[in-house]
Amino acid sequence: MSHVAKLVCVSTWFQCLWFLSVVGQARFQWLGLALAILTIISTYRVLSISLRDVVLIALLGLILDSLNVMTNVLIFSEPALPIWLVTLWLAFSWYANFLRSTLMQYPIFYVSILGGAGGALSYLAGNKLDAVTIGYSLPMTLMILFVEWLAIIWFVVSYQRLTKGVLNHDT
């Protein structure tokens, strides 16, 4: 399968997991979580994805969203982070690990700006679909989320560059 075909398949599957999680929320949270875990387990070798990196990025995302909840940037209907949000972070970290080699071909500044906008807009979509409530004004919330997602994307791409550089230096 060509890289473009893989990109289309992986991107489509990520969007399906996102949609199932955000629209389905509690109704489909266990199905979404099971599908995300099965996706990671069944594809990490074929797609050359690092399980360590998937877990690391998912944990960082969950910590960040926990901080967003504690500071009322994001408000969920449950007192703790919902299971479907865990699914989203697992799916995103799987997707980001797949995309990383492609993203590394472009200047990190532009990739991070686009990723920051995309990440912030995904929460706006979640708000419009009643999955999350925003605690501040829309412009303030989008600015906070943009900066957070800019940092997430920067980390995802630069972490790979750093680890590749370290590995290449050692060999």
Phi, psi and omega in degrees: 000133181290162179298321180296317179296318176298317180301316180295315181296312181295317179296318179296317180295319177301315180296325176296315178296320178299311182297315178301318182289312186285318180279319182283329181042233185297328182299322184240019186298321181286324175297313179300315180297316179298316179296320179296315180295315178297322178299313181297311182297320185277348184239351188299324179287314182298321182266004181055052181256136178276118178298322178301317180291324177299312181295316181300310182294319179297316179296317178299318179296318179293323175295315179299314179292330174297318176296321177299322178290316181297330181261009178063021172292318178237140179230122178253161182289341179260154180292330178254172176299132181290152179302322182294335176286325174300317177302314180300317181291323175296315180296317179297316182294324174298312181295316180297321178296323176293315184286340188308314182296326177289315182295330180295345180283349185244157179302131184301328180300310182290320178299317181293320178297312179296319178295322177298316179294315181297317179297313179298318181293332178293326176288325175298317177298317177299323176294316180294332179267013178062029177271333182212148175251143178264140186269344180243183177298156180302311179299319180294316180297314180297323179294316178299311181295323177300312181296318179298314181288327173302315180294320179299311182294318177302315180298313182303314183283315184287328177299317178295317179298318181295312182293324176294319179296318179293315180295318179292327180291324182286336185271000000 
